């Protein structure tokens, strides 16, 4: 049976909420700058590719992603899914709620 301690759950939730609020606040401040940087980078890469200065091998990129998904799937099969979900719920909910509050207030 799983022991549930309300004090521990509350502390984990509040800790996650505070961290989430800080991360959400910072994310909103940094998101526009990162969007501009990534947009400029993508435009430069697409321009260089259209001028045939840069060649991107998309088949090799997708082959690497497919191989890594198979490795992750085999590693996750050994972990009991209920235990992993129950151990992350308090911190995860606190982080997500704090992130949303920090993002909207920031």
Buried (B, 14 or more C-beta within 10 A) or exposed (E): EEEEEEEEBEEBBEBBBBBBBBBBBEBBEEEEEEEEEEEEEEEEEEEEEEEEEEEEEEEEEEEEEEEEEEEEEEEEEEEEEEEEEEEEEBBBBBBBBBBBBBBEEB
